[in-house]
Amino acid sequence: MFHFLASLATAAIAGGSALFGYWQARQFTQNKLRYVDAVHKAIVPVIAGVAAVAIAAPVVWLLPLVGGGTALLFGGGVAMGVSAGAREIRKRLPGGAY
């Protein structure tokens, strides 16, 4: 029973970190990077995701119940958030720029 509850808590933490990373990255991209042209390049979400994994890896190494998968999910959420934020910026541009 304890193993089931620990697995459930681990899955909830991993999913929550991915959603939090997505939401924060999307908001940051839309609000702070709206005038930065480089955010529209295809490699930027990948770089942001790799950087998020690199930052999260030591943190999850220290915490119980979470592991490398949590860091990878967080990085994927950040990458998708940056991509979605850049897409929202492009939608608001007049005349189909980019």
Secondary structure, DSSP 4 states (H G I P E B T S, - for coil): -HHHHHHHHHHHHHHHHHHHHHHHHHHHHHHHSTT-GGGGSTTHHHHHHHHHHHHHHHHHHHSTT--HHHHHHHHHHHHHHHHHHHHHHHHHSGGG--
